[in-house]
């Protein structure tokens, strides 16, 4: 599942991360895979001293504009700044990196608290409805291979344990994806890779009709749409963090 969604969808997730990690004025926070700076802005609003890294140069520039009091640089999450940091956050990052275990181990070396977030399982997220609507025109999904996805809580717990981290908080957050009208709902679908593929097979009219029919159960009284999606927040302690807590 993509991490893209309507503007502001991440606010409940960001708030839970900051609460669970105990971020307060003066906290030194490293935002791995900072993107355009939405989470960094939330952290800075709480008084955190924010450093962010991302491989995308344009995203780094956008984060710097969104959080001018922060420090942002082009860099790889596998090789973070040395810190030390009170909190290292990997918000919706791990599924997108080459080696999630290496990222976690590197984060543990530079921060006393490491926070990661991931999507819930597919059946816990209403956004699956988009793929279901387009399924008739998409290639068959391959059978799962390899280890379970990071959306499986047991896999995520095992990964952080292998990284030498101790689980402190394991929580779930419901994030509504709110769309004011049908065009706001369907526009991003048509612009997506799978949407373009479906349009190429069936035409835009058929794709629009299929999406709106499948999403009709999520329509709100005011004519908008609300999709509820589960995310998981895992707060872990490095060896240094465990020493501080003991």
CORFENUR-V300490 format. One record per residue. N is the residue number from 1. RES is the residue in three letters. SS is DSSP state (h for helix, s for strand, l for the rest). OMEGA is omega in radians with two decimals (999 if undefined). BURIAL is + if it has 24 or more other C-alpha atoms within 12 Angstrom, else -. Layout:
{{N,RES,SS,OMEGA,BURIAL} {N,RES,SS,OMEGA,BURIAL}}
This chain:
{{1,UNK,l,3.09,+} {2,UNK,l,3.09,-} {3,UNK,l,3.12,+} {4,UNK,l,3.14,-} {5,UNK,l,3.14,+} {6,UNK,l,-3.11,+} {7,UNK,l,3.08,-} {8,UNK,l,-3.07,-} {9,UNK,l,-3.03,+} {10,UNK,l,-3.06,+} {11,UNK,h,3.12,+} {12,UNK,h,3.12,+} {13,UNK,h,-3.13,+} {14,UNK,h,-3.14,+} {15,UNK,h,-3.14,+} {16,UNK,h,3.09,+} {17,UNK,h,-3.09,+} {18,UNK,h,3.09,+} {19,UNK,h,-3.05,-} {20,UNK,h,-3.13,+} {21,UNK,h,3.13,+} {22,UNK,l,-3.13,+} {23,UNK,l,-3.09,+} {24,UNK,l,3.13,+} {25,UNK,l,3.13,-} {26,UNK,l,3.12,-} {27,UNK,l,3.06,+} {28,UNK,s,-3.02,+} {29,UNK,s,3.05,+} {30,UNK,s,3.14,+} {31,UNK,s,3.13,+} {32,UNK,s,-3.07,+} {33,UNK,l,-2.96,+} {34,UNK,l,-3.10,+} {35,UNK,l,-3.09,+} {36,UNK,l,2.97,+} {37,UNK,l,-3.12,+} {38,UNK,h,3.12,+} {39,UNK,h,3.12,+} {40,UNK,h,3.11,+} {41,UNK,h,3.11,+} {42,UNK,h,3.14,+} {43,UNK,h,-3.14,+} {44,UNK,h,3.11,+} {45,UNK,h,3.06,+} {46,UNK,l,3.10,-} {47,UNK,l,3.12,-} {48,UNK,l,3.02,+} {49,UNK,s,-2.89,+} {50,UNK,s,2.92,+} {51,UNK,s,-3.14,+} {52,UNK,s,3.07,+} {53,UNK,s,3.09,+} {54,UNK,s,3.13,+} {55,UNK,l,-3.09,+} {56,UNK,l,-3.08,-} {57,UNK,h,-3.14,-} {58,UNK,h,3.09,-} {59,UNK,h,3.11,+} {60,UNK,h,3.11,+} {61,UNK,h,3.13,+} {62,UNK,h,3.11,+} {63,UNK,h,3.11,+} {64,UNK,h,3.10,+} {65,UNK,h,-3.12,-} {66,UNK,h,-3.10,+} {67,UNK,l,-3.06,+} {68,UNK,l,3.12,-} {69,UNK,l,3.14,-} {70,UNK,l,3.08,+} {71,UNK,s,-3.08,+} {72,UNK,s,-3.12,+} {73,UNK,s,3.03,+} {74,UNK,s,-3.12,+} {75,UNK,l,-3.10,-} {76,UNK,l,3.14,+} {77,UNK,h,3.09,+} {78,UNK,h,-3.09,+} {79,UNK,h,-3.02,+} {80,UNK,l,3.01,+} {81,UNK,l,-2.98,+} {82,UNK,l,3.12,-} {83,UNK,l,0.10,+} {84,UNK,l,3.13,+} {85,UNK,s,3.03,+} {86,UNK,s,-3.11,+} {87,UNK,s,2.96,+} {88,UNK,s,-3.08,+} {89,UNK,s,3.02,+} {90,UNK,s,-3.06,+} {91,UNK,s,-3.13,+} {92,UNK,l,-3.07,+} {93,UNK,l,-2.91,+} {94,UNK,h,-3.14,+} {95,UNK,h,-3.04,+} {96,UNK,h,-3.10,+} {97,UNK,l,-3.11,-} {98,UNK,l,-3.04,-} {99,UNK,l,-3.11,-} {100,UNK,h,-3.14,+} {101,UNK,h,3.12,+} {102,UNK,h,3.11,-} {103,UNK,h,3.13,+} {104,UNK,h,3.13,+} {105,UNK,h,3.11,+} {106,UNK,h,3.12,+} {107,UNK,h,-3.14,+} {108,UNK,h,3.14,+} {109,UNK,h,-3.03,+} {110,UNK,h,-3.11,+} {111,UNK,s,3.13,+} {112,UNK,s,3.06,+} {113,UNK,s,3.14,+} {114,UNK,s,-3.12,+} {115,UNK,s,3.07,+} {116,UNK,s,3.04,+} {117,UNK,s,3.07,+} {118,UNK,s,2.99,+} {119,UNK,s,2.89,+} {120,UNK,l,3.07,+} {121,UNK,l,-3.09,+} {122,UNK,h,-3.10,+} {123,UNK,h,3.08,-} {124,UNK,h,-3.02,-} {125,UNK,s,-3.12,+} {126,UNK,l,-3.13,+} {127,UNK,l,3.08,+} {128,UNK,h,-3.10,+} {129,UNK,h,3.12,+} {130,UNK,h,3.13,+} {131,UNK,h,3.12,+} {132,UNK,h,3.14,+} {133,UNK,h,-3.08,+} {134,UNK,h,-3.02,+} {135,UNK,h,-3.11,+} {136,UNK,h,-3.07,-} {137,UNK,h,-3.13,+} {138,UNK,l,3.08,-} {139,UNK,l,3.10,-} {140,UNK,l,3.11,-} {141,UNK,l,3.12,-} {142,UNK,l,3.08,-} {143,UNK,l,3.14,-} {144,UNK,l,3.11,-} {145,UNK,l,3.11,-} {146,UNK,l,-3.10,-} {147,UNK,l,3.09,-} {148,UNK,l,3.14,-} {149,UNK,l,3.14,+} {150,UNK,l,3.06,+} {151,UNK,l,3.07,+} {152,UNK,l,-3.08,-} {153,UNK,h,-3.12,+} {154,UNK,h,3.12,-} {155,UNK,h,-3.12,-} {156,UNK,h,3.10,+} {157,UNK,h,-3.13,+} {158,UNK,h,-3.11,-} {159,UNK,h,-3.12,+} {160,UNK,h,3.09,+} {161,UNK,h,3.09,+} {162,UNK,h,3.12,-} {163,UNK,l,3.14,+} {164,UNK,l,-3.13,+} {165,UNK,l,3.11,+} {166,UNK,s,-3.13,+} {167,UNK,s,3.11,+} {168,UNK,s,3.13,+} {169,UNK,s,3.01,+} {170,UNK,s,-2.97,+} {171,UNK,s,3.05,+} {172,UNK,s,3.12,+} {173,UNK,s,3.03,+} {174,UNK,s,-3.14,+} {175,UNK,s,3.08,+} {176,UNK,s,2.96,+} {177,UNK,s,-3.06,+} {178,UNK,s,3.10,+} {179,UNK,s,-3.04,+} {180,UNK,l,-3.11,-} {181,UNK,l,-3.07,-} {182,UNK,h,-3.12,+} {183,UNK,h,3.10,-} {184,UNK,h,3.13,-} {185,UNK,h,-2.95,+} {186,UNK,h,-3.13,+} {187,UNK,h,3.12,-} {188,UNK,h,3.11,-} {189,UNK,h,-3.14,+} {190,UNK,h,-3.13,+} {191,UNK,h,-3.09,-} {192,UNK,l,3.13,-} {193,UNK,h,-3.10,-} {194,UNK,h,3.09,+} {195,UNK,h,3.12,+} {196,UNK,h,3.12,-} {197,UNK,h,-3.14,-} {198,UNK,h,3.11,+} {199,UNK,h,3.10,+} {200,UNK,h,-3.13,-} {201,UNK,h,-2.95,-} {202,UNK,h,-3.06,-} {203,UNK,l,-3.04,-} {204,UNK,h,-3.08,-} {205,UNK,h,-3.12,-} {206,UNK,h,-3.14,-} {207,UNK,h,3.10,+} {208,UNK,h,-3.09,+} {209,UNK,h,-3.11,-} {210,UNK,h,-3.13,+} {211,UNK,h,-3.09,+} {212,UNK,h,3.07,+} {213,UNK,h,-3.11,-} {214,UNK,h,-3.09,+} {215,UNK,l,-3.06,+} {216,UNK,h,-3.13,+} {217,UNK,h,-3.14,-} {218,UNK,h,-3.12,+} {219,UNK,s,-3.13,-} {220,UNK,l,-3.10,-} {221,UNK,l,-3.12,-} {222,UNK,l,3.10,-} {223,UNK,l,3.08,-} {224,UNK,l,3.14,-} {225,UNK,s,3.08,+} {226,UNK,s,3.08,+} {227,UNK,s,-3.12,+} {228,UNK,s,-3.07,+} {229,UNK,s,3.13,+} {230,UNK,s,3.01,+} {231,UNK,s,3.10,+} {232,UNK,s,3.14,+} {233,UNK,s,-3.13,+} {234,UNK,s,3.08,+} {235,UNK,s,-3.10,+} {236,UNK,s,3.14,+} {237,UNK,s,3.01,+} {238,UNK,l,3.12,+} {239,UNK,h,3.11,+} {240,UNK,h,3.13,+} {241,UNK,h,3.09,+} {242,UNK,h,3.14,-} {243,UNK,h,3.14,-} {244,UNK,h,-3.10,-} {245,UNK,h,-3.05,-} {246,UNK,l,999,-}}
